[in-house]
Amino acid sequence: MLTIKTSSIEDAYQIHLQIPEFENRVPLEEFRKKLASNPDQRIIIAYHDQKPIGYMVSYDRFKDGSIYCWMTGVIPEARGQGALKAMMLDLIDWAKNKNYQELKIKTRNVRRAMLNFLVKNNFNFLEVEQRKLLKNHRILLIKKL
Ligand SMILES: CC(C)(COP(=O)(O)OP(=O)(O)OC[C@H]1O[C@@H](n2cnc3c(N)ncnc32)[C@H](O)[C@@H]1OP(=O)(O)O)[C@@H](O)C(=O)NCCC(=O)NCCS
């Protein structure tokens, strides 16, 4: 059974370390720093039975009435079972209760599963930040809550 629980940043980071696509790993210290200066935050873990399989870290980055989903991932062997969907629903519920009006998220051209998810779930494209490699262009998406 899939469940979602709030978590410490240290526990969420343990799952971050198991996502092979994140090869240039953001150090735990950067997670801590970002979150320390942005106290309105939601850190969650998805569990399959008792096993932690995914994480999502969100915070009030833009101070414009939107909540920002900063990092998320599901371990490879647990993908395709709705963990991302469940974490996103949890975030949306929480954000609506806190009167956020929009959800923002940044991803990259290379993150095709994530892009699929975002398009299918009615996010709109807002901005593209160019990088040297096309696959690394950052894409900012937004959804009204
Ligand atoms: C993106 C990621 C979090 C998806 O997690 P997941 O738990 O497998 O996703 P879900 O099972 O909840 O899938 C939800 C929807 O996303 C889309 N999706 C997920 N994986 C997909 C894939 N491999 N190809 C196409 N669409 C996909 C589908 O629309 C799916 O809905 P459906 O099953 O009804 O078709 C996971 O693949 C991952 O961790 N990838 C590497 C890290 C990453 O890219 N993180 C995002 C950074 S912004």
The ligand as a MOL file (V3000), in Angstrom:
LIG
                    3D

  0  0  0     0  0            999 V3000
M  V30 BEGIN CTAB
M  V30 COUNTS 48 50 0 0 0
M  V30 BEGIN ATOM
M  V30 1 C 9.5040 11.4260 -12.7920 0
M  V30 2 C 9.3330 10.3930 -11.6680 0
M  V30 3 C 9.3670 11.1210 -10.3160 0
M  V30 4 C 7.9680 9.7040 -11.8580 0
M  V30 5 O 7.6750 8.9340 -10.7030 0
M  V30 6 P 6.6270 7.7210 -10.7210 0
M  V30 7 O 6.2600 7.3990 -9.3320 0
M  V30 8 O 7.1460 6.6310 -11.5750 0
M  V30 9 O 5.3650 8.3840 -11.4730 0
M  V30 10 P 3.8640 7.8910 -11.3520 0
M  V30 11 O 3.8080 6.3990 -11.3410 0
M  V30 12 O 3.1710 8.6080 -10.2470 0
M  V30 13 O 3.2920 8.3680 -12.7550 0
M  V30 14 C 2.3970 9.4280 -12.8580 0
M  V30 15 C 2.2570 9.8580 -14.3100 0
M  V30 16 O 3.5070 10.3970 -14.7810 0
M  V30 17 C 3.7090 10.0450 -16.1530 0
M  V30 18 N 4.8790 9.1630 -16.2330 0
M  V30 19 C 5.5840 8.6460 -15.2190 0
M  V30 20 N 6.6270 7.9230 -15.6980 0
M  V30 21 C 6.5740 7.9940 -17.0320 0
M  V30 22 C 7.3820 7.4710 -18.0800 0
M  V30 23 N 8.4670 6.7170 -17.8230 0
M  V30 24 N 7.0450 7.7600 -19.3530 0
M  V30 25 C 5.9580 8.5130 -19.6260 0
M  V30 26 N 5.1500 9.0420 -18.6720 0
M  V30 27 C 5.4510 8.7820 -17.3940 0
M  V30 28 C 2.4590 9.3260 -16.5840 0
M  V30 29 O 1.5730 10.3290 -17.0660 0
M  V30 30 C 1.9220 8.7640 -15.2820 0
M  V30 31 O 0.5430 8.5890 -15.2880 0
M  V30 32 P -0.1110 7.2130 -15.8150 0
M  V30 33 O 0.5770 6.1260 -15.0570 0
M  V30 34 O -1.5360 7.3900 -15.4640 0
M  V30 35 O 0.1650 7.1930 -17.2670 0
M  V30 36 C 10.4440 9.3000 -11.7350 0
M  V30 37 O 10.4650 8.7660 -13.0330 0
M  V30 38 C 11.8310 9.8170 -11.3760 0
M  V30 39 O 12.1840 9.8740 -10.2080 0
M  V30 40 N 12.6270 10.2010 -12.4000 0
M  V30 41 C 14.0100 10.6650 -12.1890 0
M  V30 42 C 14.0960 11.9440 -11.3810 0
M  V30 43 C 13.2950 13.0710 -11.9970 0
M  V30 44 O 13.2320 13.2440 -13.2000 0
M  V30 45 N 12.6880 13.8660 -11.1050 0
M  V30 46 C 11.9460 15.0380 -11.5070 0
M  V30 47 C 12.8720 16.2150 -11.5140 0
M  V30 48 S 11.9760 17.7000 -11.8500 0
M  V30 END ATOM
M  V30 BEGIN BOND
M  V30 1 1 1 2
M  V30 2 1 2 3
M  V30 3 1 2 4
M  V30 4 1 2 36
M  V30 5 1 4 5
M  V30 6 1 5 6
M  V30 7 2 6 7
M  V30 8 1 6 8
M  V30 9 1 6 9
M  V30 10 1 9 10
M  V30 11 2 10 11
M  V30 12 1 10 12
M  V30 13 1 10 13
M  V30 14 1 13 14
M  V30 15 1 14 15
M  V30 16 1 15 16
M  V30 17 1 15 30
M  V30 18 1 16 17
M  V30 19 1 17 18
M  V30 20 1 17 28
M  V30 21 1 18 19
M  V30 22 1 18 27
M  V30 23 2 19 20
M  V30 24 1 20 21
M  V30 25 1 21 22
M  V30 26 2 21 27
M  V30 27 1 22 23
M  V30 28 2 22 24
M  V30 29 1 24 25
M  V30 30 2 25 26
M  V30 31 1 26 27
M  V30 32 1 28 29
M  V30 33 1 28 30
M  V30 34 1 30 31
M  V30 35 1 31 32
M  V30 36 2 32 33
M  V30 37 1 32 34
M  V30 38 1 32 35
M  V30 39 1 36 37
M  V30 40 1 36 38
M  V30 41 2 38 39
M  V30 42 1 38 40
M  V30 43 1 40 41
M  V30 44 1 41 42
M  V30 45 1 42 43
M  V30 46 2 43 44
M  V30 47 1 43 45
M  V30 48 1 45 46
M  V30 49 1 46 47
M  V30 50 1 47 48
M  V30 END BOND
M  V30 END CTAB
M  END
